[in-house]
Every structure is written in structure tokens, then in C-alpha cells.
Amino acid sequence: MIDMEKAKDSFNKFLDGYRDNDSPGFQLKAVHTYHVVEIAKGIATKSGLSDEDIKLAALVALLHDIGRFEEINHTSSFDSAGFDHASYGVKLLFEDHLIRDFIADDSYDEIIKNAIGNHSKIAIQDGLDDRCLLHAKIIRDADKLDNFRVKQEEKLEAIFPGKVNTEEDIERSILSDRVYAAAANRKSVDIRDRVTPLDYWVCVLAFVFDLNFKESYEVIKENGYIDSLIDRFAYSDAETRDRMEEIRNIMNDFVNRRAYRELSDEVLSS
């Protein structure tokens, strides 16, 4: 039995342990978590899942970034290459037994563990059963979709604490060849390839190449995320401007094509 109200109460108590952390990054992740909960519920509902799986998707979303708060508490930054917040979250929940604060029933543990453990990897691990794979795909899409909102609305010092401080940092930046090649070839960016501030931004844009549900592409289109995120900056380097326009065209074409495909049926049957 999944009691989301109890789970949310427990999550808020967990956050209380970090309330003295008033950094923009901490507040951003707390708000992000609840947005992801709503997005995950929406994907699960539109996919015709059972009430049980809708609640399970919401619970996974509530817990997906639980490792981030310890990361920012100690490092004051988000460093996915140096601190695996997903693996730390799994440890916190299942090795330190925090999961029972959120749900008494252990029958969902493997699904929750695999979904959280895979949510920030460049690709989902092989060998998951159908239900584990489904929930891993839901949280990956929900997390990425809210990342677009965050990049559209939030200040850079909160988005990339300790790494990017001003819009000028990105506007004066160039795009690394490896990051450009990944985006131009319609692939996700390996976080280890990020070098410049603009690399970090394009890494987020390239999330569009790793979405699983037709509804997710519809959200990207409806909110105009590709254009708004590219247009947030005035790139000072001419070659970089050309590369960003090429990336804009590639990504918009990719999103448009997939928004009109029946991806949901493919995902649910895979």
C-alpha cells in the first residue's frame, strides 16, 4: 500500500535536517522534486497505468533526488561526474534503511531501487524486468522535463552552483567539439565530456534525444523549450552561434517527429 501523504510528510521531515542550508541550489532541488512528482503522475496517468502504478511513479519521483541534498550540503554544488547522487540515494534508502520512513511495504523495493539508480545514467542498465523498466523510463522522462523548466526559469547560480555564475559565462563560452558532435548526431552528452559552461547547457538540451514517451515530446513542443533555452543567451563567438543554430534545427526536427509518433505504445510493450 502506497500512502503518498505519509511519504510526503516523511520527505519534508527529511528536508528539515537541511533547513539551515539556504543555498539557491538546495531550494531549487526541493521545488524540483515536487514538480517531478506531478510530471511522473501525469505520464503514468496518460499511459493508462493502474492507480497503484501511478502512486508508485509518484513515490519514485519524490525520492529520485534524495541523494542530492547530502551532495549540496557537503560540496555546495551539483557534480554528477564526481558525486553519483543516484547511487548515494539508493544507499541512503536501502542500505541505511531510510526507505521504511516512506513506505512500510517492501514489495516495491526493487522497482524503486532500480528506477532511482538508473534515473541519471546515460542509459538504463540492461536486464530489468518490464515493470522496473517502465518505472525507470517514467522517472527519467519526468526528471528531464522538469530540468527544462528549471533551465528556463531559474538563475544560473542556482542551476549550476559553483560552476556557472552569470549569463556572460555562457555567452563568452564556446562549445566543445565532443559535446557538439554528440548533439549534432542526436545523442545524449556524456557528462564526463563537459568542459565549458556552454557544454553544461547543451548537455541539458540534449536530453531531448533520450525521452521515452510521446507525451514528453508534446510537453517540449508546447513549452517551446528548445528555442527558449537556446535564445536565453547571446553567443559572442561566431562559430558557436552557427553551431547553436544547427543544434536548434536538429533538436526541433527531432522533437516534432516524435511528438507525432505513438511512442507510448512502444514503451509500454518494450
VOLUMMAR-485996 format. One record per residue (C-alpha): residue number from 1; residue in three letters; y negated, x, z. Coordinates in pm, 1 decimal. Each point is the difference from the previous one (the first is absolute). Layout:
<atoms>
NUM ALA Y X Z
...
</atoms>
This chain:
<atoms>
1 MET 0.0 0.0 0.0
2 ILE -338.2 142.0 -104.7
3 ASP -294.4 -103.0 217.1
4 MET -309.2 129.1 -178.6
5 GLU -238.4 -106.9 273.9
6 LYS 195.0 206.6 252.7
7 ALA 13.9 289.7 -244.5
8 LYS -377.7 -12.9 -54.4
9 ASP -61.7 -9.9 375.8
10 SER 218.7 308.1 40.1
11 PHE -178.9 173.4 -286.4
12 ASN -338.8 -64.3 158.9
13 LYS 128.8 140.9 329.0
14 PHE 120.8 305.9 -190.4
15 LEU -347.9 42.7 -150.0
16 ASP -154.6 -32.5 346.5
17 GLY 143.7 343.0 75.1
18 TYR -234.2 140.4 -264.9
19 ARG -308.6 -209.8 68.4
20 ASP -199.1 307.0 101.5
21 ASN 42.0 118.3 -356.4
22 ASP -306.9 -147.6 -164.5
23 SER 30.4 201.3 -319.8
24 PRO -61.1 -187.9 -325.2
25 GLY 347.7 95.2 -117.2
26 PHE 163.6 -164.1 301.6
27 GLN -188.3 -323.9 -48.6
28 LEU 74.8 5.0 -371.8
29 LYS 375.9 23.4 60.2
30 ALA -2.4 -276.8 258.8
31 VAL -173.3 -235.6 -243.6
32 HIS 218.0 123.0 -286.7
33 THR 313.7 -91.6 191.9
34 TYR -92.2 -365.4 32.4
35 HIS -105.7 -22.0 -364.5
36 VAL 338.4 140.4 -103.2
37 VAL 173.6 -262.3 215.7
38 GLU -171.2 -279.0 -193.2
39 ILE 65.4 160.8 -338.3
40 ALA 368.8 53.9 79.9
41 LYS 32.8 -363.6 107.2
42 GLY -162.3 -105.2 -325.9
43 ILE 234.5 208.5 -215.3
44 ALA 305.0 -126.6 188.3
45 THR -116.7 -360.6 -24.0
46 LYS -79.8 16.2 -372.6
47 SER 338.5 162.0 -57.5
48 GLY 169.4 -306.8 149.1
49 LEU 153.9 178.2 296.0
50 SER 133.3 -178.7 306.3
51 ASP -217.9 -58.4 305.7
52 GLU 203.5 266.0 178.6
53 ASP -70.5 260.3 -269.8
54 ILE -369.1 -93.5 -11.3
55 LYS -24.3 67.5 374.5
56 LEU 200.3 320.1 -41.3
57 ALA -237.6 119.2 -273.2
58 ALA -291.4 -71.0 235.0
59 LEU 164.6 190.8 286.2
60 VAL 68.3 302.4 -219.9
61 ALA -364.8 -8.3 -108.1
62 LEU -120.2 -18.3 360.3
63 LEU 196.9 314.0 84.6
64 HIS -20.2 195.6 -325.7
65 ASP -286.1 230.0 106.5
66 ILE 76.3 24.8 370.3
67 GLY 38.4 376.0 -40.0
68 ARG -354.5 32.1 -135.1
69 PHE -164.7 -61.2 336.0
70 GLU 166.4 298.0 164.5
71 GLU -82.7 207.7 -306.2
72 ILE -370.9 -75.6 11.4
73 ASN -3.2 29.7 379.9
74 HIS 115.6 359.9 -25.8
75 THR -139.0 117.7 -333.7
76 SER -304.9 -227.8 -57.3
77 SER 112.5 -26.3 -361.7
78 PHE 259.1 -152.3 -231.6
79 ASP 220.7 277.8 -134.3
80 SER 303.3 -153.8 -168.2
81 ALA 105.1 339.2 -134.6
82 GLY -11.3 166.2 342.4
83 PHE 91.7 -290.4 228.0
84 ASP 261.8 -251.4 -116.3
85 HIS -134.7 -308.4 172.4
86 ALA 281.8 -218.1 -136.5
87 SER 272.2 220.6 147.8
88 TYR -194.3 27.7 323.6
89 GLY -28.0 -377.6 11.6
90 VAL 377.5 -32.0 -41.3
91 LYS 50.5 251.3 282.9
92 LEU -243.1 -184.7 224.1
93 LEU 167.9 -333.7 -62.6
94 PHE 367.5 89.7 -14.1
95 GLU 46.0 330.4 181.6
96 ASP -254.6 -72.3 272.4
97 HIS 116.9 -365.4 0.5
98 LEU -344.1 -154.6 -39.9
99 ILE 141.9 -252.8 -249.0
100 ARG 126.8 -224.4 283.3
101 ASP -361.0 -59.5 103.5
102 PHE -46.2 -179.8 -331.2
103 ILE 332.7 -174.0 -55.6
104 ALA 294.6 -51.2 235.4
105 ASP 254.7 -60.7 -276.3
106 ASP 144.5 324.9 -141.8
107 SER 154.0 -159.0 -309.6
108 TYR -303.4 89.5 -212.8
109 ASP -25.6 361.0 113.9
110 GLU 140.5 163.9 -313.4
111 ILE -226.5 -202.3 -227.8
112 ILE -308.9 79.9 207.8
113 LYS 93.3 366.7 32.0
114 ASN 59.7 48.3 -372.6
115 ALA -306.5 -195.8 -105.9
116 ILE -233.9 197.9 227.2
117 GLY 169.2 331.0 -77.1
118 ASN -40.2 -54.0 -374.4
119 HIS -341.1 -163.7 -12.7
120 SER -200.1 316.3 -72.4
121 LYS 255.3 207.4 -191.4
122 ILE -63.7 72.9 -365.9
123 ALA 315.4 -202.4 -75.1
124 ILE 242.5 -214.3 199.3
125 GLN 318.4 180.5 98.3
126 ASP 319.9 -86.0 -184.7
127 GLY 286.2 -192.0 154.9
128 LEU -180.8 -281.0 183.6
129 ASP 168.9 -339.6 3.2
130 ASP -175.9 -288.4 -175.2
131 ARG -180.8 -138.7 303.4
132 CYS -116.4 340.1 123.1
133 LEU -123.0 81.3 -350.5
134 LEU -185.5 -328.7 -29.5
135 HIS -190.0 51.4 325.1
136 ALA -72.5 362.9 -89.3
137 LYS -158.4 -124.2 -323.9
138 ILE -201.9 -271.3 173.2
139 ILE -159.5 236.7 252.6
140 ARG -70.4 264.5 -263.6
141 ASP -187.6 -253.9 -213.5
142 ALA -183.9 -157.3 294.2
143 ASP -109.1 339.9 131.7
144 LYS -123.0 115.2 -340.0
145 LEU -188.4 -321.9 -68.4
146 ASP -195.1 27.4 322.5
147 ASN -65.1 365.0 -70.1
148 PHE -194.5 -114.5 -304.9
149 ARG -206.5 -233.7 218.4
150 VAL -62.9 280.5 248.9
151 LYS -119.7 235.3 -274.2
152 GLN -226.9 -269.4 -135.5
153 GLU -161.5 -97.8 331.8
154 GLU 14.4 284.5 250.7
155 LYS -207.5 313.8 49.7
156 LEU 151.4 324.2 -122.5
157 GLU -9.4 166.5 342.1
158 ALA 229.8 -276.0 126.8
159 ILE 225.9 4.1 -306.6
160 PHE 56.2 376.7 -6.8
161 PRO -102.9 125.4 346.7
162 GLY -34.2 374.6 4.3
163 LYS 51.9 29.2 -376.9
164 VAL -276.2 -189.1 -183.7
165 ASN -332.5 -68.9 168.3
166 THR -241.0 -123.3 -266.9
167 GLU 0.7 -156.7 -344.3
168 GLU -148.7 325.3 -130.8
169 ASP 320.3 178.5 102.4
170 ILE 185.7 -204.3 -258.9
171 GLU -277.3 -18.3 -258.2
172 ARG -25.9 380.0 -13.9
173 SER 376.3 40.3 0.1
174 ILE 228.1 57.4 -297.1
175 LEU 343.7 -146.2 -60.8
176 SER 287.1 246.1 34.0
177 ASP 219.3 38.2 -306.7
178 ARG 319.9 -107.8 177.0
179 VAL -158.2 -314.4 142.7
180 TYR -158.8 -84.6 -334.8
181 ALA 334.6 52.1 -178.4
182 ALA 181.7 -230.6 241.0
183 ALA -253.0 -281.1 -47.8
184 ALA -16.3 49.7 -376.7
185 ASN 379.1 -24.7 -14.0
186 ARG 3.5 -319.7 208.6
187 LYS 156.7 160.6 304.6
188 SER -77.7 4.2 369.4
189 VAL -174.8 309.8 129.9
190 ASP 198.9 230.0 225.5
191 ILE -215.7 36.7 313.3
192 ARG 83.1 372.0 5.3
193 ASP -187.7 39.9 -330.1
194 ARG -332.7 -122.5 140.5
195 VAL -255.6 279.8 15.3
196 THR -348.4 -139.1 -61.9
197 PRO -173.6 -303.0 154.5
198 LEU 33.7 -184.1 -333.0
199 ASP 375.1 68.1 4.5
200 TYR 23.2 -205.8 318.9
201 TRP -181.8 -289.0 -168.7
202 VAL 210.3 3.4 -317.5
203 CYS 315.3 20.3 211.6
204 VAL -90.8 -345.2 131.8
205 LEU -81.6 -136.0 -345.4
206 ALA 341.5 117.3 -120.9
207 PHE 163.7 -239.9 246.6
208 VAL -12.9 -249.3 -288.5
209 PHE 292.1 182.1 -160.5
210 ASP 225.5 -75.5 297.3
211 LEU -31.4 -372.6 67.0
212 ASN 301.5 -226.9 -1.3
213 PHE -122.7 -357.9 -22.3
214 LYS -182.2 -185.4 -274.9
215 GLU -221.8 -154.7 269.1
216 SER -115.4 346.4 101.9
217 TYR -131.4 70.7 -349.3
218 GLU -173.2 -336.4 -1.4
219 VAL -184.5 99.6 319.8
220 ILE -109.8 327.9 -161.9
221 LYS -135.3 -192.6 -300.8
222 GLU -168.3 -274.8 201.7
223 ASN -187.7 248.5 216.5
224 GLY -86.4 239.2 -282.7
225 TYR 114.9 289.1 215.5
226 ILE 44.2 256.5 -277.6
227 ASP -352.6 -35.8 -137.2
228 SER -168.7 -33.8 338.8
229 LEU 169.1 306.7 147.6
230 ILE -68.8 216.6 -304.5
231 ASP -359.5 -123.9 -20.9
232 ARG -66.7 72.7 368.0
233 PHE -101.7 354.0 -95.3
234 ALA -224.6 168.7 -258.5
235 TYR 206.6 299.6 -107.5
236 SER -218.4 303.1 -65.8
237 ASP 249.1 197.6 -210.4
238 ALA 23.9 -111.4 -365.4
239 GLU 372.9 73.2 -38.9
240 THR 68.8 -185.4 323.5
241 ARG -193.4 -304.6 -127.7
242 ASP 212.1 2.4 -316.3
243 ARG 319.7 30.0 200.1
244 MET -96.8 -285.8 228.9
245 GLU -74.9 -223.6 -299.2
246 GLU 338.4 83.5 -146.6
247 ILE 164.3 -80.5 332.8
248 ARG -194.4 -328.3 18.0
249 ASN 133.7 -109.2 -340.1
250 ILE 356.9 104.2 77.4
251 MET 3.9 -175.4 336.5
252 ASN -164.1 -320.8 -117.2
253 ASP 244.8 -24.6 -289.3
254 PHE 290.7 64.1 235.9
255 VAL -117.6 -267.0 245.5
256 ASN -71.4 -255.5 -273.7
257 ARG 345.8 38.1 -151.0
258 ARG 177.7 -37.1 332.0
259 ALA -209.4 -289.9 123.4
260 TYR 153.1 -206.2 -278.8
261 ARG 359.3 110.0 52.9
262 GLU 250.8 -172.4 224.2
263 LEU 37.4 294.5 235.5
264 SER 85.7 -207.3 304.2
265 ASP 326.6 -119.5 -150.1
266 GLU 90.1 358.2 -93.5
267 VAL -70.4 129.0 349.1
268 LEU 190.9 -272.8 178.7
269 SER 306.8 52.3 -218.7
270 SER -5.9 380.8 9.6
</atoms>
